[in-house]
């Protein structure tokens, strides 16, 4: 709206958005404190991607730079359940490694949690345990051909690999169940294809949710833990699903075909678990936020990015076509 990527808020029922931060710099990743009084976000300078972590009152006002480190990239802030600690990913400008850091909210003191020694591996936080004693995180090889899910003891920094495997393999967690017992993950341990699974933390056992040769990605647990979300990229279309955590039966969310995602951070469910935040775009509609009422299945468009004079109904939508390929003896891929 303003031509700059700043921090705004909007009523979940719709309405005019309110700009919380006005700046020539771009901002990403707004996340509310557990008590709803603060919002954390990341901001860089002149597009240099050396992010600092900022805080602003949820009503607007003075902006606080919590890191103020021009030669360090800090991103993806994540509140602990009690709101006393914030975790984030950080990387010095000259380093190839992301590690995890913790901020004491009361004192503003920052401490390192992980100390990665392998130059081509990095850490990314996923979720706090309900008691705040454990931070779950992904440890990823630089070229994204190998990744594991870890539990990190917040007091000692001790790490436990929850997805040990032989050879190369991808395991990414995205959400923790409210009871702290299960992680929702994406894994290619099922025949080398990217599928969604539930990881029992105590036994480290996987229960598969999807069985597809398309690309499936895990989403979020609901606040009650009774359901969770995931996406499937099939034929270039991104479809969104909600599944029952008890029987794993999934329902495709009824939204128009296109690129559909769950953009909420750290969760796309509303606090009551009765609504879901989505983004939707297609060949005639730019990306916008939508809210799905899970009881009525009414879909409400929250933002309107298209120019008012352009009607999507009047535009010709690009047909969805499948490109099949075959391998020649030379190993080259030929379209047909």
PyMOL commands that set and color helices and strands:
alter all, ss='L'
color gray80, all
select helices_A, chain A and resi 312-314
alter helices_A, ss='H'
color red, helices_A
select strands_A, chain A and resi 8-9+18-19+27-32+38-43+52-57+63-65+72-79+85-92+99-104+110-112+121-128+134-141+147-153+159-161+171-176+182-190+193-200+205-208+215-221+227-234+237-244+250-252+259-261+275-282+285-293+299-301+325-327+333-335
alter strands_A, ss='S'
color yellow, strands_A
deselect
rebuild
show_as cartoon
